[in-house]
Amino acid sequence: MYDKPLLINYNQLHTLWLKWLNQPETAHFDRWLKQEAAGWRKRFRETMPLELGSAMQHALRFRQLACALELIHERGLDQDWESWVQNWNPEQAESLSRNNFWFWIQRRSYSQWYIPKDWQAGSRKTTVDDTAAWVRKNPESPLAYIWFGIDASLASAIDRRAELSGWNDKQRQEFMRMQQSRPPLWLRPATGQDAKALCDELKAAGVEVNLNKRGLCATGGFGVQQTDAYKEGRVEVQDYASQQIAAAVDAQGGEKIWDACAGAGGKTLAIADVMSGKGAVVATDLKEFKLAELKKRAKRASIANIRTFVWDGEAPLRLPKEIARQKGFDKVLIDAPCTATGTWRRNPDARSRLSEAYLQELTGLQQQLLNHASEAVRAGGRLIYATCSWLAEENEDAVEAFLKNHTDFSLESSQLLGAPDVDSDTMFVAIMKRES
């Protein structure tokens, strides 16, 4: 089970975990962890072990499972798991002892942490193996969802996704299995860059990176953002599914394109990069600090055909003069705010923010953005709608609702991107044409 030196212990894990539990509900795990890493560096004059951050993610994924394993250890696998799930709450994980909690997380995540010498696991060692065997025989049980770090209440949502995407049983199981781990860091070579040469360069710089038929991805080692290739704008960090959304825009030189919810601009850069400086990309977002980051990234990548300004989505966009002259954009991309279920593999803390009320709020916002942004599409142009969610309510249902109220648009295509077919995030994209 363990073939590398033990780096961290249960006391370190629990101390950091308790700090996270004391954060407000609005806290974002990644931002908080960066702050903790900075504090660690200041206190100890060394870098926080990467395994600590990874351990926190495992705990976020499997804390419900830790409670289930404790119950199995005490009373066996023959339980009413549906009722147990309905009555479970995160506070129950806090009632477990430090050693019990982290032992269950360690065994489930196959991690290598130092187990306290004064604590004996005893028969607990076989509990996880027995549970794994039981889950394989009972894949529809709520316990099977918990095993993969999935809220069992999402079973019907996964069933619907499988039906809409035409998944067979193997693909459905693969999708569930993927939820238990973090995907690799996908990289996008700038236009004109040779992926093989970049791969060799990054490897020489100490990045653990490989090139496959899907593209370039990093799994560890020296940080990509510290390499010359990144600093010089020759490679960008962008998930595979996100790259496919940008590719779906099918940007052509000379076109006028609007990225309505640009954020920090990963898709904006990918769209502008293939236009060879011809045409223009307008990038807007509600938050100005994200657009400031986009400007920095565009400058680093030597991309000059991007304009940015704030748009709050509360009303149709006031078209720039050159866009008004051609009566709208050739293409409008709405990468809409969503539940981000498709990025839960990277951000397991986001699972706790999903609720029916939150979903309803977002689906309303998505329709608002579609309604306002669609007015900026010229006749014969394309409206591209995307999310980083796999929930049908935010994807196929959202597109259907929009088209029902906008008969001048028609659906050309829609598809789910990334996992389970590729080891990446899961995203959705639909392309709609405005009739001439």
C-alpha positions as CSV (number, residue, x, y, z in Angstrom):
1,M,0.0,0.0,0.0
2,Y,2.8,2.4,0.8
3,D,5.9,2.6,-1.3
4,K,7.0,6.2,-0.5
5,P,8.3,7.9,2.6
6,L,5.6,9.0,5.1
7,L,5.4,12.8,4.9
8,I,2.6,13.9,7.2
9,N,0.8,12.7,10.3
10,Y,-2.8,12.6,11.6
11,N,-2.2,15.6,14.0
12,Q,-1.1,17.8,11.1
13,L,-4.1,16.7,9.0
14,H,-6.6,17.3,11.8
15,T,-5.2,20.7,12.8
16,L,-5.6,21.9,9.2
17,W,-9.0,20.2,8.8
18,L,-10.4,22.0,11.9
19,K,-9.2,25.3,10.5
20,W,-11.2,24.7,7.4
21,L,-14.3,23.6,9.3
22,N,-14.2,27.0,11.1
23,Q,-14.3,29.0,7.9
24,P,-17.6,30.7,6.9
25,E,-19.9,28.9,4.5
26,T,-19.0,31.3,1.7
27,A,-15.3,30.4,1.9
28,H,-13.7,28.8,-1.2
29,F,-11.3,25.9,-0.4
30,D,-8.6,26.7,-3.0
31,R,-8.3,30.4,-1.9
32,W,-8.2,29.4,1.7
33,L,-5.6,26.7,1.1
34,K,-3.4,29.2,-0.7
35,Q,-3.6,31.5,2.3
36,E,-2.7,28.6,4.6
37,A,0.2,27.7,2.4
38,A,1.5,31.3,2.6
39,G,1.2,31.2,6.4
40,W,3.0,27.9,6.5
41,R,5.9,29.2,4.4
42,K,6.1,32.3,6.7
43,R,6.1,30.2,9.9
44,F,8.3,27.3,8.9
45,R,10.3,28.9,6.1
46,E,9.5,26.0,3.8
47,T,6.7,25.0,1.4
48,M,3.6,23.3,2.7
49,P,3.6,19.6,1.7
50,L,1.4,19.1,-1.3
51,E,0.0,16.0,0.4
52,L,-1.7,18.2,3.0
53,G,-3.8,20.0,0.4
54,S,-4.6,16.6,-1.3
55,A,-5.6,15.2,2.1
56,M,-8.1,18.0,2.7
57,Q,-9.7,17.3,-0.7
58,H,-9.9,13.6,0.2
59,A,-11.6,14.5,3.4
60,L,-14.1,16.7,1.6
61,R,-14.9,13.9,-0.8
62,F,-15.1,11.1,1.7
63,R,-16.2,12.4,5.1
64,Q,-19.7,10.9,4.6
65,L,-18.0,7.6,3.7
66,A,-15.9,7.8,6.9
67,C,-19.1,7.9,8.9
68,A,-20.5,5.0,6.9
69,L,-17.4,2.9,7.4
70,E,-17.5,3.5,11.1
71,L,-21.1,2.2,11.1
72,I,-20.1,-0.8,9.0
73,H,-17.2,-1.5,11.4
74,E,-19.6,-1.5,14.4
75,R,-22.8,-3.1,12.9
76,G,-22.0,-4.6,9.5
77,L,-23.0,-3.8,5.9
78,D,-26.6,-4.9,6.2
79,Q,-28.1,-1.4,6.8
80,D,-31.0,0.7,5.4
81,W,-28.6,2.9,3.5
82,E,-31.4,5.0,2.0
83,S,-32.6,6.1,5.4
84,W,-29.1,6.5,6.7
85,V,-28.3,8.9,3.9
86,Q,-31.4,11.0,4.5
87,N,-30.5,11.4,8.2
88,W,-26.8,12.1,7.7
89,N,-25.3,15.5,8.1
90,P,-21.6,16.8,8.0
91,E,-21.5,17.3,11.7
92,Q,-21.6,13.6,12.2
93,A,-18.1,13.4,10.8
94,E,-16.9,15.8,13.4
95,S,-18.0,13.4,16.1
96,L,-15.5,10.7,15.0
97,S,-12.2,10.6,16.8
98,R,-9.2,12.1,15.0
99,N,-7.6,8.7,14.5
100,N,-10.8,7.0,13.3
101,F,-11.7,9.7,10.8
102,W,-8.3,10.0,9.2
103,F,-7.7,6.2,9.1
104,W,-10.9,5.8,7.1
105,I,-9.9,8.6,4.7
106,Q,-6.4,7.2,4.4
107,R,-7.6,3.7,3.6
108,R,-10.1,4.9,1.0
109,S,-7.8,7.3,-0.7
110,Y,-4.8,5.0,-0.6
111,S,-2.7,7.7,0.9
112,Q,0.5,7.4,2.9
113,W,0.3,9.2,6.2
114,Y,2.0,8.4,9.4
115,I,-0.4,6.4,11.7
116,P,0.1,7.2,15.4
117,K,2.0,4.4,17.2
118,D,-0.4,4.5,20.1
119,W,-3.4,3.6,18.0
120,Q,-4.2,0.2,16.6
121,A,-6.4,-0.2,13.6
122,G,-7.2,-3.8,14.3
123,S,-10.0,-5.3,12.3
124,R,-10.7,-1.9,10.7
125,K,-8.1,-2.7,8.1
126,T,-10.5,-5.2,6.4
127,T,-13.6,-3.0,6.6
128,V,-12.7,-0.9,3.6
129,D,-11.9,-4.0,1.5
130,D,-15.2,-5.7,2.5
131,T,-17.1,-2.5,1.6
132,A,-15.4,-2.2,-1.8
133,A,-16.4,-5.8,-2.6
134,W,-20.0,-5.2,-1.4
135,V,-20.3,-2.0,-3.6
136,R,-19.2,-3.9,-6.7
137,K,-22.0,-6.3,-6.1
138,N,-24.5,-3.6,-5.3
139,P,-23.8,-0.7,-7.7
140,E,-27.3,0.9,-7.3
141,S,-27.1,1.1,-3.5
142,P,-26.8,4.6,-1.9
143,L,-23.6,3.3,-0.4
144,A,-22.1,2.9,-3.9
145,Y,-22.6,6.6,-4.5
146,I,-21.0,7.4,-1.1
147,W,-18.1,5.1,-1.9
148,F,-17.2,7.4,-4.9
149,G,-17.7,10.6,-2.9
150,I,-21.1,11.4,-4.5
151,D,-24.2,12.5,-2.6
152,A,-26.7,9.6,-3.1
153,S,-29.5,12.1,-3.7
154,L,-27.9,12.8,-7.1
155,A,-28.7,9.2,-8.3
156,S,-31.7,10.3,-10.4
157,A,-29.7,13.2,-11.9
158,I,-27.0,10.9,-12.9
159,D,-29.6,8.5,-14.4
160,R,-31.0,11.3,-16.5
161,R,-27.5,12.4,-17.6
162,A,-26.8,8.9,-18.7
163,E,-30.0,8.7,-20.7
164,L,-29.5,12.1,-22.4
165,S,-25.8,11.4,-23.2
166,G,-26.5,7.8,-24.3
167,W,-24.1,6.3,-21.7
168,N,-23.9,2.5,-21.4
169,D,-23.4,0.9,-18.0
170,K,-19.7,1.0,-18.4
171,Q,-19.6,4.8,-19.1
172,R,-22.0,5.5,-16.2
173,Q,-19.8,3.5,-13.8
174,E,-16.7,5.3,-15.2
175,F,-18.3,8.6,-14.6
176,M,-19.0,7.7,-10.9
177,R,-15.5,6.3,-10.5
178,M,-13.9,9.5,-11.8
179,Q,-15.6,11.5,-9.1
180,Q,-13.2,10.0,-6.5
181,S,-10.1,11.6,-7.9
182,R,-8.7,14.9,-9.2
183,P,-8.1,15.1,-13.0
184,P,-4.7,16.1,-14.4
185,L,-3.9,19.7,-15.3
186,W,-4.5,20.1,-19.0
187,L,-2.4,22.5,-21.0
188,R,-3.1,24.3,-24.2
189,P,-0.2,25.1,-26.5
190,A,-0.4,28.5,-28.2
191,T,-1.1,28.5,-31.9
192,G,2.1,27.6,-33.8
193,Q,3.7,25.8,-30.9
194,D,4.7,22.2,-31.4
195,A,3.1,20.1,-28.6
196,K,5.9,17.5,-28.6
197,A,8.6,20.1,-28.3
198,L,6.7,21.8,-25.5
199,C,6.3,18.5,-23.7
200,D,10.0,17.8,-23.9
201,E,10.8,21.4,-22.7
202,L,8.4,21.1,-19.7
203,K,9.8,17.7,-18.8
204,A,13.3,19.2,-18.9
205,A,12.1,21.9,-16.5
206,G,10.9,19.3,-14.0
207,V,7.2,19.2,-14.8
208,E,5.6,15.7,-14.8
209,V,3.8,16.0,-18.2
210,N,2.7,13.7,-20.9
211,L,1.3,14.1,-24.4
212,N,-1.5,11.8,-25.5
213,K,-4.1,11.8,-28.4
214,R,-6.2,14.3,-26.4
215,G,-3.4,16.8,-25.8
216,L,-0.9,17.9,-23.2
217,C,-1.4,17.4,-19.5
218,A,0.6,17.7,-16.3
219,T,0.3,15.5,-13.2
220,G,2.8,16.9,-10.8
221,G,6.4,17.9,-10.4
222,F,7.6,21.5,-10.9
223,G,4.8,24.0,-11.3
224,V,3.8,24.8,-14.9
225,Q,3.3,28.5,-14.1
226,Q,7.0,28.8,-13.1
227,T,8.3,27.6,-16.4
228,D,9.6,29.8,-19.2
229,A,7.0,28.3,-21.6
230,Y,4.2,29.6,-19.4
231,K,5.8,33.0,-18.6
232,E,6.3,33.6,-22.3
233,G,2.7,32.7,-23.2
234,R,3.6,29.6,-25.2
235,V,1.4,27.4,-23.1
236,E,-1.8,28.0,-21.1
237,V,-3.4,26.1,-18.3
238,Q,-6.9,25.1,-19.6
239,D,-8.9,22.0,-18.9
240,Y,-9.6,19.7,-21.9
241,A,-13.3,20.2,-21.8
242,S,-12.9,24.0,-21.6
243,Q,-10.6,23.8,-24.7
244,Q,-13.4,21.9,-26.5
245,I,-15.9,24.7,-25.7
246,A,-13.5,27.2,-27.2
247,A,-13.1,25.0,-30.3
248,A,-16.9,24.7,-30.7
249,V,-17.0,28.5,-31.2
250,D,-15.0,27.8,-34.4
251,A,-13.5,31.3,-34.5
252,Q,-12.4,32.5,-37.9
253,G,-10.1,35.4,-38.7
254,G,-12.0,38.6,-39.3
255,E,-15.0,37.6,-37.2
256,K,-16.5,39.7,-34.4
257,I,-17.0,37.5,-31.3
258,W,-18.4,38.3,-27.8
259,D,-17.4,36.2,-24.8
260,A,-20.1,37.4,-22.5
261,C,-19.1,35.7,-19.2
262,A,-15.3,35.6,-19.8
263,G,-14.0,35.4,-16.2
264,A,-10.3,35.3,-16.2
265,G,-10.4,34.5,-19.9
266,G,-9.2,31.0,-20.6
267,K,-11.7,30.5,-23.4
268,T,-11.3,34.1,-24.6
269,L,-7.6,33.6,-25.1
270,A,-8.2,30.3,-26.9
271,I,-10.7,31.9,-29.2
272,A,-8.5,34.9,-30.0
273,D,-5.4,32.8,-30.4
274,V,-6.7,31.1,-33.6
275,M,-7.8,34.3,-35.2
276,S,-4.2,35.4,-36.0
277,G,-4.9,39.0,-34.9
278,K,-7.7,39.4,-37.5
279,G,-11.1,40.4,-36.3
280,A,-12.0,41.1,-32.6
281,V,-13.0,39.4,-29.4
282,V,-15.0,41.4,-26.9
283,A,-14.7,39.9,-23.4
284,T,-17.1,41.0,-20.6
285,D,-17.7,39.9,-17.0
286,L,-19.5,41.1,-13.9
287,K,-16.2,41.2,-12.0
288,E,-13.6,43.7,-13.1
289,F,-10.7,42.0,-11.3
290,K,-11.2,38.9,-13.5
291,L,-11.0,41.1,-16.6
292,A,-7.8,42.6,-15.2
293,E,-6.3,39.1,-15.0
294,L,-7.4,38.4,-18.6
295,K,-5.6,41.6,-19.8
296,K,-2.4,40.3,-18.1
297,R,-2.8,36.9,-19.7
298,A,-3.4,38.4,-23.1
299,K,-0.3,40.6,-22.9
300,R,1.8,37.6,-21.9
301,A,0.4,35.6,-24.8
302,S,1.0,38.6,-27.2
303,I,-2.7,38.7,-28.2
304,A,-3.9,42.1,-29.1
305,N,-7.4,41.7,-30.6
306,I,-9.2,41.4,-27.2
307,R,-11.3,44.3,-25.7
308,T,-12.7,44.0,-22.2
309,F,-15.3,45.8,-20.2
310,V,-17.8,45.1,-17.4
311,W,-21.3,43.7,-18.2
312,D,-23.7,42.8,-15.4
313,G,-26.1,40.8,-17.5
314,E,-29.1,42.9,-16.3
315,A,-29.9,44.3,-19.8
316,P,-28.8,43.8,-23.4
317,L,-25.3,44.8,-24.3
318,R,-24.9,48.3,-25.8
319,L,-23.1,47.3,-29.0
320,P,-19.7,48.8,-29.9
321,K,-20.0,51.0,-33.1
322,E,-18.2,48.5,-35.4
323,I,-20.5,45.7,-34.1
324,A,-23.6,47.8,-34.5
325,R,-22.7,48.5,-38.1
326,Q,-22.9,44.8,-38.9
327,K,-26.0,44.5,-36.8
328,G,-24.5,42.2,-34.2
329,F,-21.7,39.8,-33.5
330,D,-20.9,36.8,-35.7
331,K,-20.8,34.6,-32.6
332,V,-21.7,35.1,-28.9
333,L,-20.4,32.7,-26.3
334,I,-22.3,32.5,-22.9
335,D,-20.2,30.4,-20.5
336,A,-22.9,30.7,-17.9
337,P,-22.6,30.8,-14.1
338,C,-23.7,27.3,-12.9
339,T,-23.5,24.8,-10.1
340,A,-20.1,23.7,-11.4
341,T,-20.9,20.1,-10.8
342,G,-18.5,19.3,-13.7
343,T,-15.6,20.6,-11.7
344,W,-16.3,18.9,-8.4
345,R,-13.4,16.6,-9.0
346,R,-11.1,19.6,-8.6
347,N,-13.3,21.5,-6.1
348,P,-15.0,19.0,-3.8
349,D,-16.0,21.8,-1.4
350,A,-18.5,23.0,-4.0
351,R,-20.6,19.9,-3.4
352,S,-21.9,21.3,-0.2
353,R,-23.2,24.4,-2.0
354,L,-25.7,22.5,-4.2
355,S,-29.3,22.9,-3.2
356,E,-32.6,23.1,-4.9
357,A,-32.9,26.8,-4.2
358,Y,-29.4,27.5,-5.5
359,L,-30.1,25.5,-8.7
360,Q,-33.4,27.4,-9.2
361,E,-31.5,30.7,-8.8
362,L,-28.9,29.7,-11.3
363,T,-31.3,28.4,-13.9
364,G,-33.2,31.7,-13.7
365,L,-29.9,33.6,-14.2
366,Q,-29.0,31.4,-17.1
367,Q,-32.2,32.3,-19.0
368,Q,-31.7,36.0,-18.2
369,L,-28.2,35.9,-19.8
370,L,-29.4,33.9,-22.8
371,N,-32.2,36.3,-23.4
372,H,-30.1,39.5,-23.2
373,A,-27.0,38.1,-25.0
374,S,-29.0,36.6,-27.8
375,E,-30.0,40.1,-28.9
376,A,-26.4,40.7,-29.9
377,V,-26.2,37.9,-32.4
378,R,-26.5,39.0,-36.0
379,A,-28.9,37.3,-38.4
380,G,-27.2,34.1,-39.5
381,G,-24.8,34.2,-36.5
382,R,-24.3,31.7,-33.8
383,L,-25.2,31.7,-30.1
384,I,-23.0,29.2,-28.1
385,Y,-24.2,28.3,-24.7
386,A,-21.9,26.4,-22.3
387,T,-21.6,25.4,-18.6
388,C,-19.2,23.5,-16.5
389,S,-22.1,21.4,-15.2
390,W,-23.5,18.0,-16.1
391,L,-27.0,18.6,-14.7
392,A,-29.7,18.5,-17.4
393,E,-31.5,21.4,-15.8
394,E,-28.7,23.7,-16.6
395,N,-28.0,22.3,-20.0
396,E,-30.5,20.6,-22.3
397,D,-33.4,22.0,-20.3
398,A,-32.0,25.5,-20.4
399,V,-31.5,25.3,-24.2
400,E,-35.0,23.9,-24.7
401,A,-36.6,26.7,-22.6
402,F,-34.7,29.4,-24.5
403,L,-35.6,28.0,-27.9
404,K,-39.2,27.7,-26.9
405,N,-39.3,31.5,-26.4
406,H,-37.0,32.5,-29.3
407,T,-38.3,30.9,-32.5
408,D,-35.7,32.9,-34.5
409,F,-33.0,30.5,-33.2
410,S,-32.6,26.8,-34.0
411,L,-30.4,24.2,-32.4
412,E,-27.5,23.0,-34.5
413,S,-25.8,20.7,-31.9
414,S,-25.3,20.0,-28.2
415,Q,-23.0,17.6,-26.4
416,L,-21.4,16.8,-23.0
417,L,-17.6,17.2,-23.0
418,G,-14.8,15.6,-21.0
419,A,-15.5,13.0,-18.4
420,P,-16.4,10.1,-18.6
421,D,-14.8,9.8,-22.0
422,V,-11.7,11.9,-21.1
423,D,-10.0,12.2,-17.7
424,S,-10.9,15.9,-17.3
425,D,-13.7,18.1,-16.0
426,T,-17.2,17.6,-17.4
427,M,-18.8,20.5,-19.4
428,F,-21.6,21.1,-21.8
429,V,-21.9,23.1,-25.0
430,A,-24.8,23.9,-27.4
431,I,-24.7,25.8,-30.7
432,M,-27.7,27.7,-31.9
433,K,-28.1,29.6,-35.1
434,R,-30.1,32.8,-35.6
435,E,-32.1,32.5,-38.7
436,S,-31.3,35.0,-41.5
